[in-house]
Amino acid sequence: INVSAEKVKSSAQALIDKGLADYGWMYINVDDGWEAPQRAADSSMVPNEKFGKMQDLGDWLHGKGLKFGIYSSPGQRTCGGFLGSYRNEQKDAESYASWGIDYLKYDWCSYEEIKGMDTSLSAYVKPYAIMDTALMKQKRDIIYSLCQYGAKDVWKWGRQVNGQSWRTTEDIEDTWKSFSSIGFEQHNLYPYAGPGHWNDPDMMIVGQVGWGEDLHPSRLTPDEQYTHVSLWCMLSAPLLIGCDISRLDAFTLNLLT
């Protein structure tokens, strides 16, 4: 809800100024909250007043040598209650390409209501296959990150819909119980990971974490945080910073570099 173009730019500049970009951190991903309440007359998605023209933001990020990530859902609404891509997948994929998007997180959210009582594998694959078809028609490489929390063993079929990564678990929290139950149960999935397709046990919970403006220091101890980052590297997990980059302390910066 609190995300804006200015905050995206602030995070991007911090990524550069603090040296993280020199270590390969390059994607700035907008994780929901960028969408306007209604679509345009031609059914295309438009950003809300906090963003202005998305292409301008994309150009700014690319001018800094960074990549631009965005968020949507195959349902009618995102997890934050904003407009999803349901029945507008082609239009949205075209918009993403025109804005210079490099990464799409596609979050299950309200699609559960559309799926209803159908528990077949095809019911879970369908929405991701539809967006895959739309993305493949674009003349732009867009990383396709599937987020449906590991339902129906997504690691076994994520590559079939050209997913480059897929969440294998529910959302992680900054507690040892949450981290350890997720992190130490990923090892059996290693056969499904490799170049271009990755098991994603969720973003890292180091630094100032939380939602919106309500942030707090990670509740993991320093040793637990060392374990966290080391384990995610050993698992070849996508390394996603989930904290406020502009408020990194020396310890967290050391962890991430």
VOSEKOL-672092 format. One record per residue (C-alpha): residue number from 1; residue in one letter; z, x, y. Coordinates in Angstrom, 2 decimals. Layout:
% VOSEKOL-672092
<atom num="NUM" residuo="a" up="Z" east="X" north="Y"/>
...
This chain:
% VOSEKOL-672092
<atom num="1" residuo="i" up="0.00" east="0.00" north="0.00"/>
<atom num="2" residuo="n" up="0.85" east="2.87" north="2.36"/>
<atom num="3" residuo="v" up="-2.25" east="4.93" north="1.61"/>
<atom num="4" residuo="s" up="-4.73" east="5.61" north="4.41"/>
<atom num="5" residuo="a" up="-7.61" east="7.92" north="5.25"/>
<atom num="6" residuo="e" up="-5.28" east="10.00" north="7.40"/>
<atom num="7" residuo="k" up="-2.79" east="10.43" north="4.56"/>
<atom num="8" residuo="v" up="-5.62" east="11.41" north="2.22"/>
<atom num="9" residuo="k" up="-6.74" east="14.02" north="4.73"/>
<atom num="10" residuo="s" up="-3.17" east="15.23" north="5.19"/>
<atom num="11" residuo="s" up="-2.77" east="15.73" north="1.44"/>
<atom num="12" residuo="a" up="-6.13" east="17.46" north="1.23"/>
<atom num="13" residuo="q" up="-5.30" east="19.82" north="4.08"/>
<atom num="14" residuo="a" up="-1.94" east="20.61" north="2.49"/>
<atom num="15" residuo="l" up="-3.73" east="21.40" north="-0.77"/>
<atom num="16" residuo="i" up="-5.73" east="24.00" north="1.11"/>
<atom num="17" residuo="d" up="-3.05" east="25.30" north="3.46"/>
<atom num="18" residuo="k" up="-0.48" east="25.81" north="0.70"/>
<atom num="19" residuo="g" up="-3.02" east="27.67" north="-1.43"/>
<atom num="20" residuo="l" up="-3.24" east="25.14" north="-4.26"/>
<atom num="21" residuo="a" up="-7.01" east="24.88" north="-3.86"/>
<atom num="22" residuo="d" up="-7.23" east="28.61" north="-4.63"/>
<atom num="23" residuo="y" up="-5.76" east="27.86" north="-8.06"/>
<atom num="24" residuo="g" up="-8.32" east="25.21" north="-8.94"/>
<atom num="25" residuo="w" up="-6.63" east="22.08" north="-7.62"/>
<atom num="26" residuo="m" up="-9.62" east="20.28" north="-6.12"/>
<atom num="27" residuo="y" up="-9.55" east="16.52" north="-6.71"/>
<atom num="28" residuo="i" up="-7.92" east="14.25" north="-4.13"/>
<atom num="29" residuo="n" up="-7.55" east="10.88" north="-5.86"/>
<atom num="30" residuo="v" up="-6.78" east="7.64" north="-3.99"/>
<atom num="31" residuo="d" up="-4.65" east="5.70" north="-6.47"/>
<atom num="32" residuo="d" up="-5.05" east="2.03" north="-5.39"/>
<atom num="33" residuo="g" up="-4.39" east="0.33" north="-2.05"/>
<atom num="34" residuo="w" up="-7.68" east="1.22" north="-0.36"/>
<atom num="35" residuo="e" up="-9.46" east="-2.11" north="-0.93"/>
<atom num="36" residuo="a" up="-10.04" east="-4.85" north="1.66"/>
<atom num="37" residuo="p" up="-8.83" east="-8.40" north="0.80"/>
<atom num="38" residuo="q" up="-12.40" east="-9.72" north="0.40"/>
<atom num="39" residuo="r" up="-15.75" east="-8.33" north="-0.61"/>
<atom num="40" residuo="a" up="-18.72" east="-8.18" north="1.76"/>
<atom num="41" residuo="a" up="-21.35" east="-10.94" north="1.81"/>
<atom num="42" residuo="d" up="-23.49" east="-9.00" north="-0.67"/>
<atom num="43" residuo="s" up="-20.44" east="-8.76" north="-3.03"/>
<atom num="44" residuo="s" up="-19.96" east="-5.04" north="-2.41"/>
<atom num="45" residuo="m" up="-16.42" east="-3.70" north="-2.19"/>
<atom num="46" residuo="v" up="-15.29" east="-2.55" north="1.23"/>
<atom num="47" residuo="p" up="-12.26" east="-0.49" north="2.24"/>
<atom num="48" residuo="n" up="-9.46" east="-1.91" north="4.35"/>
<atom num="49" residuo="e" up="-8.79" east="-1.07" north="7.99"/>
<atom num="50" residuo="k" up="-6.78" east="2.03" north="7.04"/>
<atom num="51" residuo="f" up="-9.89" east="3.76" north="5.76"/>
<atom num="52" residuo="g" up="-12.97" east="2.93" north="7.81"/>
<atom num="53" residuo="k" up="-16.14" east="4.30" north="6.24"/>
<atom num="54" residuo="m" up="-15.49" east="5.76" north="2.82"/>
<atom num="55" residuo="q" up="-18.60" east="7.91" north="3.06"/>
<atom num="56" residuo="d" up="-17.13" east="9.64" north="6.12"/>
<atom num="57" residuo="l" up="-13.98" east="10.44" north="4.15"/>
<atom num="58" residuo="g" up="-16.09" east="11.69" north="1.25"/>
<atom num="59" residuo="d" up="-18.10" east="13.91" north="3.58"/>
<atom num="60" residuo="w" up="-14.88" east="15.29" north="5.10"/>
<atom num="61" residuo="l" up="-13.40" east="16.14" north="1.69"/>
<atom num="62" residuo="h" up="-16.63" east="17.69" north="0.43"/>
<atom num="63" residuo="g" up="-16.84" east="19.70" north="3.64"/>
<atom num="64" residuo="k" up="-13.46" east="21.18" north="2.72"/>
<atom num="65" residuo="g" up="-14.75" east="22.11" north="-0.73"/>
<atom num="66" residuo="l" up="-12.76" east="19.35" north="-2.45"/>
<atom num="67" residuo="k" up="-13.64" east="16.40" north="-4.72"/>
<atom num="68" residuo="f" up="-13.04" east="12.71" north="-4.01"/>
<atom num="69" residuo="g" up="-11.39" east="10.37" north="-6.52"/>
<atom num="70" residuo="i" up="-10.99" east="6.60" north="-6.33"/>
<atom num="71" residuo="y" up="-9.31" east="3.80" north="-8.28"/>
<atom num="72" residuo="s" up="-10.23" east="0.36" north="-9.60"/>
<atom num="73" residuo="s" up="-9.63" east="-2.01" north="-12.48"/>
<atom num="74" residuo="p" up="-11.92" east="-3.90" north="-14.88"/>
<atom num="75" residuo="g" up="-9.84" east="-6.97" north="-14.09"/>
<atom num="76" residuo="q" up="-9.95" east="-9.28" north="-11.10"/>
<atom num="77" residuo="r" up="-6.98" east="-7.45" north="-9.56"/>
<atom num="78" residuo="t" up="-5.66" east="-3.92" north="-9.66"/>
<atom num="79" residuo="c" up="-2.10" east="-3.11" north="-10.65"/>
<atom num="80" residuo="g" up="-1.20" east="-3.22" north="-6.96"/>
<atom num="81" residuo="g" up="-2.73" east="-6.67" north="-6.54"/>
<atom num="82" residuo="f" up="-5.92" east="-5.54" north="-4.78"/>
<atom num="83" residuo="l" up="-9.48" east="-6.54" north="-5.72"/>
<atom num="84" residuo="g" up="-10.73" east="-5.21" north="-9.04"/>
<atom num="85" residuo="s" up="-14.28" east="-4.69" north="-10.30"/>
<atom num="86" residuo="y" up="-14.58" east="-7.65" north="-12.68"/>
<atom num="87" residuo="r" up="-18.19" east="-8.95" north="-12.67"/>
<atom num="88" residuo="n" up="-19.05" east="-6.53" north="-9.85"/>
<atom num="89" residuo="e" up="-19.20" east="-3.32" north="-11.86"/>
<atom num="90" residuo="q" up="-22.79" east="-2.42" north="-10.96"/>
<atom num="91" residuo="k" up="-22.21" east="-3.04" north="-7.27"/>
<atom num="92" residuo="d" up="-19.05" east="-0.96" north="-7.28"/>
<atom num="93" residuo="a" up="-20.67" east="1.93" north="-9.14"/>
<atom num="94" residuo="e" up="-23.45" east="1.96" north="-6.54"/>
<atom num="95" residuo="s" up="-20.87" east="2.03" north="-3.76"/>
<atom num="96" residuo="y" up="-18.98" east="4.89" north="-5.39"/>
<atom num="97" residuo="a" up="-22.15" east="6.94" north="-5.67"/>
<atom num="98" residuo="s" up="-23.10" east="6.27" north="-2.05"/>
<atom num="99" residuo="w" up="-19.61" east="7.27" north="-0.85"/>
<atom num="100" residuo="g" up="-19.73" east="10.57" north="-2.72"/>
<atom num="101" residuo="i" up="-17.08" east="9.66" north="-5.28"/>
<atom num="102" residuo="d" up="-16.49" east="12.34" north="-7.94"/>
<atom num="103" residuo="y" up="-13.79" east="10.68" north="-10.06"/>
<atom num="104" residuo="l" up="-12.97" east="7.10" north="-11.03"/>
<atom num="105" residuo="k" up="-9.64" east="6.04" north="-12.49"/>
<atom num="106" residuo="y" up="-10.27" east="2.67" north="-14.16"/>
<atom num="107" residuo="d" up="-6.93" east="0.97" north="-14.78"/>
<atom num="108" residuo="w" up="-6.55" east="-1.92" north="-17.29"/>
<atom num="109" residuo="c" up="-4.09" east="-3.98" north="-15.17"/>
<atom num="110" residuo="s" up="-5.13" east="-7.66" north="-14.93"/>
<atom num="111" residuo="y" up="-7.88" east="-7.37" north="-17.53"/>
<atom num="112" residuo="e" up="-5.20" east="-8.36" north="-20.03"/>
<atom num="113" residuo="e" up="-5.57" east="-11.94" north="-18.69"/>
<atom num="114" residuo="i" up="-9.34" east="-11.86" north="-19.28"/>
<atom num="115" residuo="k" up="-8.97" east="-10.44" north="-22.78"/>
<atom num="116" residuo="g" up="-6.49" east="-13.16" north="-23.63"/>
<atom num="117" residuo="m" up="-5.51" east="-13.45" north="-27.29"/>
<atom num="118" residuo="d" up="-8.45" east="-11.40" north="-28.57"/>
<atom num="119" residuo="t" up="-6.97" east="-8.35" north="-30.27"/>
<atom num="120" residuo="s" up="-10.21" east="-6.96" north="-31.68"/>
<atom num="121" residuo="l" up="-11.28" east="-3.40" north="-30.92"/>
<atom num="122" residuo="s" up="-14.42" east="-4.64" north="-29.18"/>
<atom num="123" residuo="a" up="-12.30" east="-6.65" north="-26.71"/>
<atom num="124" residuo="y" up="-10.60" east="-3.44" north="-25.56"/>
<atom num="125" residuo="v" up="-13.78" east="-1.38" north="-25.46"/>
<atom num="126" residuo="k" up="-15.92" east="-3.97" north="-23.64"/>
<atom num="127" residuo="p" up="-14.75" east="-3.56" north="-20.02"/>
<atom num="128" residuo="y" up="-14.97" east="0.23" north="-20.21"/>
<atom num="129" residuo="a" up="-18.44" east="0.07" north="-21.74"/>
<atom num="130" residuo="i" up="-19.62" east="-2.19" north="-18.91"/>
<atom num="131" residuo="m" up="-18.49" east="0.23" north="-16.21"/>
<atom num="132" residuo="d" up="-19.88" east="3.15" north="-18.21"/>
<atom num="133" residuo="t" up="-23.34" east="1.51" north="-18.14"/>
<atom num="134" residuo="a" up="-23.04" east="1.03" north="-14.38"/>
<atom num="135" residuo="l" up="-21.92" east="4.61" north="-13.76"/>
<atom num="136" residuo="m" up="-24.67" east="6.08" north="-15.93"/>
<atom num="137" residuo="k" up="-27.30" east="4.43" north="-13.73"/>
<atom num="138" residuo="q" up="-26.09" east="6.39" north="-10.70"/>
<atom num="139" residuo="k" up="-27.63" east="9.69" north="-9.66"/>
<atom num="140" residuo="r" up="-24.23" east="11.28" north="-9.35"/>
<atom num="141" residuo="d" up="-21.75" east="12.88" north="-11.72"/>
<atom num="142" residuo="i" up="-18.56" east="10.81" north="-11.63"/>
<atom num="143" residuo="i" up="-15.65" east="11.69" north="-13.92"/>
<atom num="144" residuo="y" up="-14.65" east="8.54" north="-15.78"/>
<atom num="145" residuo="s" up="-10.89" east="8.38" north="-16.36"/>
<atom num="146" residuo="l" up="-9.88" east="5.52" north="-18.67"/>
<atom num="147" residuo="c" up="-6.40" east="4.17" north="-18.04"/>
<atom num="148" residuo="q" up="-5.30" east="1.58" north="-20.59"/>
<atom num="149" residuo="y" up="-2.18" east="3.28" north="-21.92"/>
<atom num="150" residuo="g" up="-3.49" east="4.27" north="-25.35"/>
<atom num="151" residuo="a" up="-4.30" east="0.77" north="-26.63"/>
<atom num="152" residuo="k" up="-6.34" east="0.61" north="-29.84"/>
<atom num="153" residuo="d" up="-6.22" east="4.41" north="-30.18"/>
<atom num="154" residuo="v" up="-8.47" east="5.00" north="-27.17"/>
<atom num="155" residuo="w" up="-8.76" east="8.69" north="-28.12"/>
<atom num="156" residuo="k" up="-10.89" east="7.60" north="-31.08"/>
<atom num="157" residuo="w" up="-13.48" east="5.72" north="-28.99"/>
<atom num="158" residuo="g" up="-13.12" east="6.94" north="-25.41"/>
<atom num="159" residuo="r" up="-16.04" east="9.35" north="-25.82"/>
<atom num="160" residuo="q" up="-18.30" east="6.47" north="-26.92"/>
<atom num="161" residuo="v" up="-18.04" east="4.98" north="-23.43"/>
<atom num="162" residuo="n" up="-18.44" east="8.42" north="-21.82"/>
<atom num="163" residuo="g" up="-14.81" east="8.71" north="-20.82"/>
<atom num="164" residuo="q" up="-13.87" east="12.22" north="-19.74"/>
<atom num="165" residuo="s" up="-10.17" east="11.47" north="-20.07"/>
<atom num="166" residuo="w" up="-8.05" east="8.65" north="-21.37"/>
<atom num="167" residuo="r" up="-4.39" east="7.81" north="-20.91"/>
<atom num="168" residuo="t" up="-2.56" east="8.04" north="-24.21"/>
<atom num="169" residuo="t" up="0.72" east="6.48" north="-23.13"/>
<atom num="170" residuo="e" up="2.51" east="4.16" north="-20.75"/>
<atom num="171" residuo="d" up="3.48" east="5.42" north="-17.27"/>
<atom num="172" residuo="i" up="5.71" east="8.48" north="-17.25"/>
<atom num="173" residuo="e" up="8.99" east="8.53" north="-15.29"/>
<atom num="174" residuo="d" up="10.93" east="11.50" north="-13.96"/>
<atom num="175" residuo="t" up="13.60" east="11.46" north="-16.66"/>
<atom num="176" residuo="w" up="14.03" east="13.72" north="-19.67"/>
<atom num="177" residuo="k" up="13.94" east="10.68" north="-21.96"/>
<atom num="178" residuo="s" up="10.56" east="9.54" north="-20.63"/>
<atom num="179" residuo="f" up="9.05" east="13.01" north="-20.40"/>
<atom num="180" residuo="s" up="10.21" east="14.22" north="-23.81"/>
<atom num="181" residuo="s" up="9.24" east="11.03" north="-25.66"/>
<atom num="182" residuo="i" up="5.72" east="11.33" north="-24.23"/>
<atom num="183" residuo="g" up="5.22" east="15.09" north="-24.15"/>
<atom num="184" residuo="f" up="6.43" east="15.90" north="-27.66"/>
<atom num="185" residuo="e" up="4.46" east="13.09" north="-29.30"/>
<atom num="186" residuo="q" up="0.99" east="14.22" north="-28.18"/>
<atom num="187" residuo="h" up="0.35" east="17.04" north="-30.66"/>
<atom num="188" residuo="n" up="-1.32" east="14.87" north="-33.32"/>
<atom num="189" residuo="l" up="-4.04" east="13.91" north="-30.83"/>
<atom num="190" residuo="y" up="-5.38" east="17.45" north="-30.46"/>
<atom num="191" residuo="p" up="-8.51" east="16.84" north="-32.61"/>
<atom num="192" residuo="y" up="-9.76" east="14.37" north="-30.01"/>
<atom num="193" residuo="a" up="-9.52" east="16.75" north="-27.04"/>
<atom num="194" residuo="g" up="-12.11" east="19.31" north="-26.01"/>
<atom num="195" residuo="p" up="-14.52" east="20.25" north="-23.24"/>
<atom num="196" residuo="g" up="-15.42" east="17.08" north="-21.33"/>
<atom num="197" residuo="h" up="-12.98" east="14.77" north="-23.09"/>
<atom num="198" residuo="w" up="-9.22" east="14.99" north="-22.67"/>
<atom num="199" residuo="n" up="-6.03" east="13.25" north="-23.79"/>
<atom num="200" residuo="d" up="-4.11" east="12.26" north="-20.65"/>
<atom num="201" residuo="p" up="-0.30" east="11.89" north="-21.01"/>
<atom num="202" residuo="d" up="-0.09" east="10.90" north="-17.30"/>
<atom num="203" residuo="m" up="0.49" east="12.86" north="-14.11"/>
<atom num="204" residuo="m" up="3.18" east="15.48" north="-13.69"/>
<atom num="205" residuo="i" up="6.59" east="14.44" north="-12.40"/>
<atom num="206" residuo="v" up="7.62" east="17.47" north="-10.37"/>
<atom num="207" residuo="g" up="8.40" east="17.67" north="-6.65"/>
<atom num="208" residuo="q" up="9.04" east="14.63" north="-4.44"/>
<atom num="209" residuo="v" up="8.09" east="11.64" north="-6.60"/>
<atom num="210" residuo="g" up="8.22" east="7.86" north="-6.28"/>
<atom num="211" residuo="w" up="6.21" east="5.04" north="-4.72"/>
<atom num="212" residuo="g" up="4.99" east="4.77" north="-1.14"/>
<atom num="213" residuo="e" up="7.50" east="6.17" north="1.33"/>
<atom num="214" residuo="d" up="10.45" east="5.85" north="-1.07"/>
<atom num="215" residuo="l" up="10.42" east="9.36" north="-2.54"/>
<atom num="216" residuo="h" up="13.11" east="11.43" north="-4.22"/>
<atom num="217" residuo="p" up="13.29" east="14.88" north="-5.84"/>
<atom num="218" residuo="s" up="12.30" east="14.83" north="-9.51"/>
<atom num="219" residuo="r" up="15.28" east="14.11" north="-11.69"/>
<atom num="220" residuo="l" up="14.14" east="16.74" north="-14.18"/>
<atom num="221" residuo="t" up="16.18" east="19.93" north="-14.04"/>
<atom num="222" residuo="p" up="14.36" east="23.17" north="-13.13"/>
<atom num="223" residuo="d" up="14.19" east="24.20" north="-16.80"/>
<atom num="224" residuo="e" up="12.89" east="20.77" north="-17.76"/>
<atom num="225" residuo="q" up="10.20" east="21.08" north="-15.10"/>
<atom num="226" residuo="y" up="9.16" east="24.49" north="-16.44"/>
<atom num="227" residuo="t" up="8.90" east="22.87" north="-19.87"/>
<atom num="228" residuo="h" up="6.90" east="19.98" north="-18.42"/>
<atom num="229" residuo="v" up="4.20" east="22.09" north="-16.76"/>
<atom num="230" residuo="s" up="4.01" east="24.54" north="-19.68"/>
<atom num="231" residuo="l" up="3.68" east="21.74" north="-22.23"/>
<atom num="232" residuo="w" up="0.96" east="19.92" north="-20.25"/>
<atom num="233" residuo="c" up="-1.00" east="23.19" north="-20.15"/>
<atom num="234" residuo="m" up="-0.54" east="23.74" north="-23.90"/>
<atom num="235" residuo="l" up="-1.75" east="20.18" north="-24.54"/>
<atom num="236" residuo="s" up="-4.88" east="20.75" north="-22.40"/>
<atom num="237" residuo="a" up="-3.78" east="17.69" north="-20.45"/>
<atom num="238" residuo="p" up="-5.47" east="16.83" north="-17.15"/>
<atom num="239" residuo="l" up="-3.17" east="18.38" north="-14.53"/>
<atom num="240" residuo="l" up="-2.56" east="15.74" north="-11.89"/>
<atom num="241" residuo="i" up="-0.05" east="16.26" north="-9.11"/>
<atom num="242" residuo="g" up="1.98" east="13.08" north="-8.67"/>
<atom num="243" residuo="c" up="4.17" east="14.19" north="-5.79"/>
<atom num="244" residuo="d" up="3.81" east="14.41" north="-2.02"/>
<atom num="245" residuo="i" up="1.80" east="17.60" north="-1.53"/>
<atom num="246" residuo="s" up="2.76" east="17.87" north="2.13"/>
<atom num="247" residuo="r" up="6.44" east="18.09" north="1.13"/>
<atom num="248" residuo="l" up="6.23" east="20.74" north="-1.60"/>
<atom num="249" residuo="d" up="9.20" east="23.07" north="-1.76"/>
<atom num="250" residuo="a" up="8.90" east="26.71" north="-2.86"/>
<atom num="251" residuo="f" up="10.00" east="25.95" north="-6.44"/>
<atom num="252" residuo="t" up="7.43" east="23.20" north="-6.99"/>
<atom num="253" residuo="l" up="4.66" east="25.23" north="-5.35"/>
<atom num="254" residuo="n" up="5.49" east="28.07" north="-7.74"/>
<atom num="255" residuo="l" up="5.31" east="25.68" north="-10.69"/>
<atom num="256" residuo="l" up="1.88" east="24.43" north="-9.67"/>
<atom num="257" residuo="t" up="0.40" east="27.86" north="-9.01"/>
